[in-house]
Amino acid sequence: MDSMILTSHKHSGVRSDTLGNYPKIYNNKTYAKGTSRVYYSNYTKYAEGYSNNKVKGFTLQKNSPSYPYVSYGTIPSGKCQHRFYYSSGGGYKTNVTSTTTY
């Protein structure tokens, strides 16, 4: 795992993460690819993250205002861990906004 954020929600709903625009990409690369999961139910179960084009994971482009979006489907109420994993390309640094749609 490369990074993690913790969230807590009072109701079940569709969880999603929106990654920031204009990410910092390292190692002289123009992109970074990664995957993500949300762990729930005392961190014993997880849901894979899929981008808006139904592809597992996400791609960040250097100098791009695209706001990559990752959805995990319906997750029950309670505490969650959103875990992000590096796959390929350069290392990256970006903001993440986690939301639940009821």
DSSP file (Angstrom, degrees, kcal/mol; ACC not computed):
  #  RESIDUE AA STRUCTURE BP1 BP2  ACC     N-H-->O    O-->H-N    N-H-->O    O-->H-N    TCO  KAPPA ALPHA  PHI   PSI    X-CA   Y-CA   Z-CA
    1    1 A M              0   0    0      0, 0.0    84,-0.2     0, 0.0     3,-0.1   0.000 360.0 360.0 360.0 134.6    0.0    0.0    0.0
    2    2 A D        -     0   0    0     82,-2.4     2,-0.3     1,-0.3    83,-0.2   0.783 360.0  -7.1 -96.8 -32.6    1.3    3.4   -1.0
    3    3 A S  E     -A   84   0A   0     81,-1.5    81,-2.7     2,-0.0    -1,-0.3  -0.983  59.4-163.7-158.4 163.7   -1.1    5.6    0.9
    4    4 A M  E     -A   83   0A   0     -2,-0.3     2,-0.4    79,-0.2    79,-0.2  -0.997   5.3-164.0-151.4 145.0   -4.4    5.4    2.9
    5    5 A I  E     -A   82   0A   0     77,-2.0    77,-3.1    -2,-0.3     2,-0.4  -0.975  17.5-138.9-126.6 148.9   -7.2    7.7    4.1
    6    6 A L  E     +A   81   0A   0     -2,-0.4     2,-0.3    75,-0.2    75,-0.2  -0.870  23.1 176.6-106.8 138.5   -9.7    6.8    6.8
    7    7 A T  E     -A   80   0A   0     73,-2.1    73,-2.9    -2,-0.4     2,-0.4  -0.931  15.1-158.7-135.2 161.0  -13.4    7.7    6.5
    8    8 A S  E     -A   79   0A   0     -2,-0.3     2,-0.4    71,-0.3    71,-0.2  -0.989  10.7-174.5-141.8 131.9  -16.5    7.1    8.6
    9    9 A H  E     -A   78   0A   0     69,-1.8    69,-2.9    -2,-0.4     4,-0.0  -0.982  23.1-151.7-132.4 139.4  -20.1    7.2    7.3
   10   10 A K  S    S+     0   0    0     -2,-0.4     2,-0.3    67,-0.2    67,-0.2   0.674  83.9  38.2 -81.3 -18.9  -23.4    6.9    9.2
   11   11 A H  S    S-     0   0    0     65,-0.1    67,-0.1    67,-0.1     2,-0.1  -0.929  86.2-107.3-132.2 154.0  -25.3    5.4    6.2
   12   12 A S        +     0   0    0     -2,-0.3     2,-0.3    65,-0.1    62,-0.1  -0.452  55.0 133.2 -73.9 155.8  -24.6    3.0    3.5
   13   13 A G  E     -E   75   0B   0     62,-1.9    62,-2.9    -2,-0.1     2,-0.6  -0.971  60.3 -57.1 177.4 177.1  -24.1    4.4    0.0
   14   14 A V  E     -EF  74 101B   0     87,-2.2    87,-2.2    -2,-0.3     2,-0.3  -0.670  53.2-151.6 -79.3 119.0  -22.0    4.5   -3.2
   15   15 A R  E     +EF  73 100B   0     58,-2.2    57,-2.6    -2,-0.6    58,-0.6  -0.683  21.5 166.5 -92.9 144.5  -18.5    5.4   -2.3
   16   16 A S  E     -EF  71  99B   0     83,-2.2    83,-2.7    -2,-0.3     2,-0.4  -0.989  24.3-146.1-152.6 157.4  -16.2    7.2   -4.7
   17   17 A D  E     -EF  70  98B   0     53,-2.8    53,-2.9    -2,-0.3     2,-0.5  -0.986   6.2-159.1-124.8 136.7  -12.9    9.1   -4.7
   18   18 A T  E     -EF  69  97B   0     79,-2.5    79,-2.4    -2,-0.4    51,-0.2  -0.974  15.8-146.5-114.9 118.9  -12.0   12.0   -7.0
   19   19 A L  E     - F   0  96B   0     49,-3.0    77,-0.2    -2,-0.5    -2,-0.0  -0.536  28.1 -96.6 -84.6 151.9   -8.3   12.5   -7.5
   20   20 A G        -     0   0    0     75,-2.7     2,-0.1    -2,-0.2    46,-0.1  -0.146  33.5-112.3 -68.9 158.8   -7.0   16.1   -7.9
   21   21 A N  S    S+     0   0    0      1,-0.2    74,-0.2    46,-0.1    -1,-0.1  -0.470  93.6  26.3 -85.6 164.3   -6.2   17.8  -11.2
   22   22 A Y  S    S-     0   0    0     42,-3.5    -1,-0.2    39,-0.2    40,-0.1   0.932  84.6-165.1  48.3  58.0   -2.7   18.7  -12.2
   23   23 A P        -     0   0    0      0, 0.0     2,-0.6     0, 0.0    40,-0.6  -0.304  24.0-110.2 -69.3 155.2   -1.0   15.9  -10.2
   24   24 A K  E     -I   93   0C   0     69,-2.5    69,-1.9    38,-0.1     2,-0.5  -0.785  35.8-165.4 -83.4 120.7    2.7   16.0   -9.5
   25   25 A I  E     -I   92   0C   0     -2,-0.6     3,-0.2    67,-0.2    67,-0.2  -0.942   6.5-160.3-111.8 129.8    4.3   13.1  -11.5
   26   26 A Y    >   +     0   0    0     65,-2.9     3,-1.0    -2,-0.5     5,-0.1  -0.377  59.5  49.4-101.7 178.2    7.8   12.1  -10.6
   27   27 A N  T 3  S-     0   0    0      1,-0.2    -1,-0.2    63,-0.2     3,-0.1   0.760 119.6 -73.7  65.0  30.3   10.6   10.2  -12.2
   28   28 A N  T 3  S+     0   0    0     -3,-0.2     2,-0.2     1,-0.2    -1,-0.2   0.818  96.7 136.9  55.7  34.2   10.4   12.2  -15.5
   29   29 A K    <   -     0   0    0     -3,-1.0    -1,-0.2    62,-0.1    -4,-0.1  -0.692  54.8-145.0-105.9 162.4    7.2   10.4  -16.5
   30   30 A T  S    S+     0   0    0     -2,-0.2    32,-3.2    -3,-0.1     2,-0.3   0.464  80.5  26.8-103.3  -4.6    4.1   11.9  -18.0
   31   31 A Y  E     -B   61   0A   0     30,-0.2    59,-2.7    -5,-0.1     2,-0.3  -0.954  56.9-154.4-149.1 165.4    1.6    9.5  -16.3
   32   32 A A  E     -BC  60  89A   0     28,-2.1    28,-3.2    -2,-0.3     2,-0.4  -0.981  12.0-159.1-142.3 136.2    1.1    7.4  -13.2
   33   33 A K  E     +BC  59  88A   0     55,-2.8    54,-2.9    -2,-0.3    55,-1.3  -0.903  20.3 157.0-115.4 146.2   -1.2    4.4  -12.9
   34   34 A G  E     -BC  58  86A   0     24,-2.2    24,-2.7    -2,-0.4     2,-0.3  -0.960  28.8-134.5-155.1 171.4   -2.6    2.9   -9.7
   35   35 A T  E     - C   0  85A   0     50,-2.0    50,-3.2    -2,-0.3     2,-0.3  -0.860  19.0-162.2-125.9 164.1   -5.4    0.8   -8.2
   36   36 A S  E     - C   0  84A   0     13,-0.3    13,-2.5    -2,-0.3     2,-0.3  -0.988   6.5-169.1-147.9 156.5   -7.4    1.4   -5.1
   37   37 A R  E     -DC  48  83A   0     46,-2.1    46,-2.9    -2,-0.3     2,-0.5  -0.979  17.5-139.4-141.0 151.9   -9.7   -0.5   -2.7
   38   38 A V  E     -DC  47  82A   0      9,-2.1     9,-1.9    -2,-0.3     2,-0.4  -0.978  19.5-156.6-111.2 120.7  -12.1    0.4    0.1
   39   39 A Y  E     +DC  46  81A   0     42,-2.9    42,-1.9    -2,-0.5     7,-0.3  -0.824  25.2 156.8 -95.8 134.3  -11.8   -1.9    3.1
   40   40 A Y  E  >> +D   45   0A   0      5,-2.6     5,-2.0    -2,-0.4     4,-0.9  -0.764  37.5  64.3-143.9-174.0  -14.9   -2.1    5.4
   41   41 A S  T >45S-     0   0    0     38,-0.3     3,-1.4     1,-0.2    -1,-0.2   0.976 138.7 -35.9  50.9  64.1  -16.7   -4.4    7.9
   42   42 A N  T 345S-     0   0    0     37,-0.3    -1,-0.2     1,-0.2    -2,-0.1   0.794 109.5 -69.4  57.2  30.6  -13.8   -4.1   10.4
   43   43 A Y  T 345S+     0   0    0     36,-0.3    -1,-0.2     2,-0.1    -2,-0.2   0.692 113.2 113.7  65.6  22.9  -11.5   -4.1    7.4
   44   44 A T  T <<5S+     0   0    0     -3,-1.4     2,-0.3    -4,-0.9    -3,-0.2   0.622  72.3  45.3 -95.8 -16.5  -12.2   -7.7    6.6
   45   45 A K  E   < -D   40   0A   0     -5,-2.0    -5,-2.6    -4,-0.1     2,-0.3  -0.872  67.8-170.8-123.5 157.5  -13.9   -7.0    3.3
   46   46 A Y  E     -D   39   0A   0     -2,-0.3     2,-0.4    -7,-0.3    -7,-0.2  -0.984  16.4-145.3-146.9 159.8  -13.0   -4.8    0.4
   47   47 A A  E     -D   38   0A   0     -9,-1.9    -9,-2.1    -2,-0.3     2,-0.1  -0.989  26.0-125.2-123.5 134.1  -14.3   -3.3   -2.9
   48   48 A E  E     -D   37   0A   0     -2,-0.4     2,-0.4   -11,-0.2   -11,-0.2  -0.465  25.5-119.0 -74.3 148.1  -12.1   -2.7   -5.9
   49   49 A G        -     0   0    0    -13,-2.5     8,-2.4    -2,-0.1     2,-0.4  -0.764  27.7-169.2 -91.3 133.5  -12.1    0.8   -7.4
   50   50 A Y  E     -HG  56  71B   0     21,-2.4    21,-2.9    -2,-0.4     6,-0.2  -0.974  17.9-127.4-122.5 136.8  -13.2    1.3  -11.0
   51   51 A S  E >   - G   0  70B   0      4,-3.1     3,-2.1     6,-0.4    19,-0.2  -0.178  40.1 -90.2 -74.0 173.1  -12.7    4.4  -13.1
   52   52 A N  T 3  S+     0   0    0     17,-0.7    -1,-0.1     1,-0.3    18,-0.1   0.625 127.6  57.1 -64.5 -12.8  -15.6    6.1  -14.9
   53   53 A N  T 3  S-     0   0    0      2,-0.2    -1,-0.3     0, 0.0     3,-0.1   0.084 121.3-105.9-103.3  23.4  -14.9    4.0  -18.0
   54   54 A K  S <  S+     0   0    0     -3,-2.1     2,-0.4     1,-0.2    -2,-0.1   0.689  76.3 138.0  65.0  22.9  -15.3    0.7  -16.0
   55   55 A V        -     0   0    0      2,-0.2    -4,-3.1    -4,-0.1    -1,-0.2  -0.837  61.4-110.5 -98.5 135.1  -11.5    0.0  -16.0
   56   56 A K  B    S+H   50   0B   0     -2,-0.4    -6,-0.3    -6,-0.2     2,-0.1  -0.446  83.5   0.7 -63.0 130.0  -10.0   -1.2  -12.7
   57   57 A G  S    S-     0   0    0     -8,-2.4    -6,-0.4    -2,-0.2     2,-0.3  -0.458  84.5 -89.1  91.8-162.6   -7.8    1.5  -11.2
   58   58 A F  E     -B   34   0A   0    -24,-2.7   -24,-2.2    -2,-0.1     2,-0.4  -0.965  17.0-141.5-150.0 159.7   -7.0    5.0  -12.4
   59   59 A T  E     -B   33   0A   0     -2,-0.3     2,-0.4   -26,-0.2   -26,-0.2  -0.998  11.2-158.7-128.7 129.5   -4.5    6.9  -14.5
   60   60 A L  E     -B   32   0A   0    -28,-3.2   -28,-2.1    -2,-0.4     2,-0.4  -0.911   9.6-154.1-105.5 133.8   -3.1   10.3  -13.6
   61   61 A Q  E >   -B   31   0A   0     -2,-0.4     3,-1.2   -30,-0.2   -30,-0.2  -0.906  22.5-112.4-110.0 134.8   -1.7   12.5  -16.5
   62   62 A K  T 3  S+     0   0    0    -32,-3.2   -38,-0.1    -2,-0.4   -32,-0.0  -0.386 100.4   7.0 -61.7 138.7    0.9   15.2  -15.9
   63   63 A N  T 3  S+     0   0    0    -40,-0.6    -1,-0.3     1,-0.2   -39,-0.1   0.815  99.5 137.2  57.5  35.7   -0.4   18.7  -16.5
   64   64 A S    <   -     0   0    0     -3,-1.2   -42,-3.5   -41,-0.1     3,-0.3  -0.938  49.0-158.6-117.8 134.2   -4.0   17.4  -16.9
   65   65 A P        +     0   0    0      0, 0.0   -44,-0.1     0, 0.0    -3,-0.1  -0.121  57.3 120.2 -92.7  37.2   -7.2   19.0  -15.4
   66   66 A S        -     0   0    0     -5,-0.2   -45,-0.1   -46,-0.1     3,-0.1   0.654  59.6-146.9 -84.4 -17.1   -9.1   15.7  -15.7
   67   67 A Y        -     0   0    0     -3,-0.3   -47,-0.1     1,-0.1   -46,-0.1   0.966  22.4-135.7  47.8  69.3  -10.1   14.9  -12.0
   68   68 A P        -     0   0    0      0, 0.0   -49,-3.0     0, 0.0     2,-0.4  -0.262  18.7-149.9 -56.3 140.5   -9.9   11.1  -12.3
   69   69 A Y  E     -E   18   0B   0    -51,-0.2   -17,-0.7    -3,-0.1     2,-0.4  -0.935  13.5-171.3-120.3 134.5  -12.9    9.4  -10.6
   70   70 A V  E     -EG  17  51B   0    -53,-2.9   -53,-2.8    -2,-0.4     2,-0.3  -0.996   5.9-163.4-129.0 128.4  -12.9    6.0   -8.9
   71   71 A S  E     -EG  16  50B   0    -21,-2.9   -21,-2.4    -2,-0.4   -55,-0.2  -0.875  14.0-174.1-113.9 145.3  -16.1    4.3   -7.7
   72   72 A Y  E     -     0   0B   0    -57,-2.6   -56,-0.1     1,-0.3   -34,-0.1   0.382  39.6-125.6-115.0  -0.3  -16.4    1.3   -5.3
   73   73 A G  E     -E   15   0B   0    -58,-0.6   -58,-2.2   -23,-0.1     2,-0.4  -0.363  62.1 -15.3  81.2-168.2  -20.1    0.6   -5.4
   74   74 A T  E     -E   14   0B   0    -60,-0.2   -60,-0.3    -2,-0.1   -62,-0.1  -0.573  65.1-174.2 -77.7 125.6  -22.4    0.5   -2.4
   75   75 A I  E     -E   13   0B   0    -62,-2.9   -62,-1.9    -2,-0.4     3,-0.1  -0.954  24.8-115.2-119.4 136.3  -20.5    0.2    0.9
   76   76 A P        -     0   0    0      0, 0.0   -67,-0.1     0, 0.0   -65,-0.1  -0.173  42.9 -84.1 -66.6 165.1  -22.2   -0.3    4.3
   77   77 A S  S    S+     0   0    0    -67,-0.2     2,-0.2   -69,-0.1   -36,-0.2  -0.196  84.7  62.9 -63.8 160.2  -22.1    2.3    7.0
   78   78 A G  E    S-A    9   0A   0    -69,-2.9   -69,-1.8   -67,-0.1     2,-0.2  -0.744  89.2 -23.8 122.5-168.5  -19.1    2.5    9.4
   79   79 A K  E     -A    8   0A   0     -2,-0.2     2,-0.3   -71,-0.2   -36,-0.3  -0.544  58.2-175.5 -82.8 145.2  -15.4    3.1    9.2
   80   80 A C  E     -A    7   0A   0    -73,-2.9   -73,-2.1    -2,-0.2     2,-0.5  -0.948  22.0-143.1-137.3 156.4  -13.5    2.5    6.0
   81   81 A Q  E     -AC   6  39A   0    -42,-1.9   -42,-2.9    -2,-0.3     2,-0.7  -0.994  11.2-156.6-117.9 124.2   -9.9    2.5    4.8
   82   82 A H  E     -AC   5  38A   0    -77,-3.1   -77,-2.0    -2,-0.5     2,-0.4  -0.899  19.0-167.6 -98.3 111.3   -9.3    3.9    1.2
   83   83 A R  E     -AC   4  37A   0    -46,-2.9   -46,-2.1    -2,-0.7     2,-0.4  -0.861   7.6-160.1-109.1 135.1   -6.1    2.3    0.1
   84   84 A F  E     -AC   3  36A   0    -81,-2.7   -82,-2.4    -2,-0.4   -81,-1.5  -0.939   5.7-165.4-117.3 133.9   -4.1    3.4   -2.9
   85   85 A Y  E     - C   0  35A   0    -50,-3.2   -50,-2.0    -2,-0.4     2,-0.3  -0.954  19.3-125.8-123.3 135.8   -1.5    1.3   -4.7
   86   86 A Y  E     + C   0  34A   0     -2,-0.4   -52,-0.3   -52,-0.2     3,-0.1  -0.587  30.6 168.7 -76.3 137.7    1.1    2.3   -7.3
   87   87 A S  E     -     0   0A   0    -54,-2.9     2,-0.3     1,-0.4   -53,-0.2   0.738  53.6 -33.1-114.6 -55.2    1.1    0.3  -10.5
   88   88 A S  E    S+ C   0  33A   0    -55,-1.3   -55,-2.8     2,-0.2    -1,-0.4  -0.957  91.8  47.9-161.9 175.6    3.3    1.9  -13.1
   89   89 A G  E    S- C   0  32A   0     -2,-0.3   -57,-0.3   -57,-0.2     2,-0.1  -0.540  97.6 -21.9  83.0-151.8    4.6    5.2  -14.6
   90   90 A G  S    S-     0   0    0    -59,-2.7   -63,-0.2    -2,-0.2   -57,-0.2  -0.441  73.3 -95.5 -86.5 164.3    6.0    7.8  -12.3
   91   91 A G        -     0   0    0     -2,-0.1   -65,-2.9   -59,-0.1     2,-0.3  -0.312  50.1-152.8 -65.7 165.3    5.4    8.2   -8.6
   92   92 A Y  E     -I   25   0C   0    -67,-0.2     2,-0.4    -3,-0.1   -67,-0.2  -0.964  24.1-161.0-145.9 160.2    2.7   10.7   -7.9
   93   93 A K  E     +I   24   0C   0    -69,-1.9   -69,-2.5    -2,-0.3     2,-0.3  -0.974  31.9 140.8-140.3 126.6    1.3   13.2   -5.5
   94   94 A T        -     0   0    0     -2,-0.4     2,-0.2   -71,-0.2   -72,-0.1  -0.975  47.2-100.0-156.9 164.4   -2.3   14.5   -5.6
   95   95 A N        -     0   0    0     -2,-0.3   -75,-2.7   -74,-0.2     2,-0.4  -0.555  31.2-152.9 -84.3 156.4   -5.3   15.4   -3.5
   96   96 A V  E     -F   19   0B   0    -77,-0.2     2,-0.5    -2,-0.2   -77,-0.2  -0.999   7.0-163.2-133.6 133.1   -8.2   13.0   -3.0
   97   97 A T  E     -F   18   0B   0    -79,-2.4   -79,-2.5    -2,-0.4     2,-0.4  -0.972  12.2-159.4-113.6 119.2  -11.8   13.9   -2.2
   98   98 A S  E     +F   17   0B   0     -2,-0.5     2,-0.3   -81,-0.2   -81,-0.2  -0.839  16.2 175.8-101.1 131.7  -13.9   10.9   -0.9
   99   99 A T  E     -F   16   0B   0    -83,-2.7   -83,-2.2    -2,-0.4     2,-0.4  -0.916  23.2-149.9-134.0 159.6  -17.7   11.1   -1.1
  100  100 A T  E     -F   15   0B   0     -2,-0.3     2,-0.5   -85,-0.2   -85,-0.2  -1.000  10.3-155.5-127.3 130.5  -20.7    8.9   -0.4
  101  101 A T  E      F   14   0B   0    -87,-2.2   -87,-2.2    -2,-0.4    -2,-0.0  -0.930 360.0 360.0-106.8 122.8  -23.9    9.2   -2.5
  102  102 A Y              0   0    0     -2,-0.5    -1,-0.1   -89,-0.2   -90,-0.1   0.433 360.0 360.0 -93.2 360.0  -27.0    8.1   -0.6
